[in-house]
Amino acid sequence: MKLISEEKDGQTFLKISGDISVYEVRELRDELIAHLKAHSELTLDLSEVTDCDTAGVQLLYSARITAESEDKPFLIRGASPQLVNAVTFVGLNPSEVLNVGEGV
């Protein structure tokens, strides 16, 4: 997994590429918490996620709930087909879990 913090059009977001699995969730969790503390919203680019397991889906859904409980917008700027398949595989609705935004 690779994390890159990017700024585009005055918005800061995290670009995550590679796998989001049980092996990466602790590191990613720490990064998401730090990003939420430092910014007024949580925006993720997940268009380059190559694989995602149940732990990854759980972490992303938890991040959404956490951001919203802190009244911070949560948006995903693109989700890879592999990520959408993982969310669907565990029986969840990708549009509800991922909250994918337009423009990507």
C-alpha positions in Angstrom: 0.0 0.0 0.0 1.2 3.5 -0.8 -0.2 6.7 0.6 0.3 10.1 -0.9 -1.2 13.3 0.4 -2.1 15.6 -2.5 -3.6 19.0 -2.9 -5.8 19.8 -5.9 -8.1 22.8 -6.4 -7.6 23.9 -2.7 -8.6 20.5 -1.4 -6.3 18.1 0.4 -6.9 14.4 -0.1 -5.2 11.0 0.5 -4.4 8.9 -2.5 -4.2 5.2 -1.6 -2.8 2.7 -4.1 -2.1 -1.0 -3.7 -3.8 -3.4 -1.3 -6.0 -2.5 1.6 -6.0 -5.6 3.7 -5.6 -6.9 7.2 -1.9 -6.3 6.8 -2.2 -2.6 6.0 -5.2 -1.5 8.0 -3.3 -0.4 11.1 -1.0 1.9 9.2 -3.9 3.2 7.1 -6.0 3.7 10.3 -3.3 5.9 11.8 -3.0 7.9 8.6 -6.8 8.5 8.4 -6.9 9.6 12.0 -4.0 12.0 11.5 -5.7 13.4 8.3 -9.0 13.9 10.1 -7.3 15.8 12.9 -5.4 18.0 10.5 -8.2 18.8 8.0 -11.8 19.8 7.9 -12.8 16.8 5.8 -11.7 13.3 4.7 -11.3 12.9 1.0 -9.8 9.7 -0.4 -8.7 8.8 -3.9 -9.1 5.0 -4.1 -9.0 4.6 -7.8 -5.7 2.7 -7.6 -6.6 0.2 -4.9 -5.7 -3.2 -6.3 -7.2 -5.4 -3.7 -9.3 -5.0 -0.6 -10.4 -7.5 2.0 -13.1 -7.4 4.7 -10.7 -5.6 7.1 -10.2 -2.9 4.5 -13.9 -2.5 3.9 -14.5 -2.3 7.6 -11.8 0.4 8.0 -13.2 2.6 5.2 -16.7 2.3 6.5 -15.5 3.1 10.0 -13.6 6.2 8.7 -16.8 7.4 7.0 -18.8 7.0 10.3 -16.0 8.7 12.3 -15.8 11.7 9.9 -19.5 12.2 9.8 -19.8 11.9 13.6 -17.3 14.8 13.8 -19.4 16.8 11.2 -16.6 16.5 8.7 -17.5 15.6 5.1 -16.3 12.2 3.8 -15.8 11.8 0.1 -14.1 9.3 -2.1 -12.8 10.6 -5.4 -12.9 7.4 -7.4 -13.1 3.8 -6.3 -11.4 1.0 -8.2 -13.5 -1.9 -9.5 -11.6 -4.2 -7.0 -12.7 -2.0 -4.1 -16.3 -1.9 -5.3 -16.3 -5.7 -5.7 -15.0 -6.1 -2.2 -17.7 -3.9 -0.7 -20.4 -5.8 -2.7 -18.9 -9.2 -1.7 -19.4 -8.5 2.0 -23.0 -7.7 1.3 -22.9 -3.9 1.5 -24.0 -1.2 -0.9 -21.0 0.5 -2.5 -22.8 3.8 -2.9 -23.6 3.9 0.8 -20.3 2.7 2.1 -18.0 4.5 -0.3 -20.0 7.8 -0.8 -18.2 8.3 -4.2 -18.1 11.9 -5.3 -18.3 13.2 -8.8 -15.5 14.6 -10.9 -13.2 11.6 -10.7 
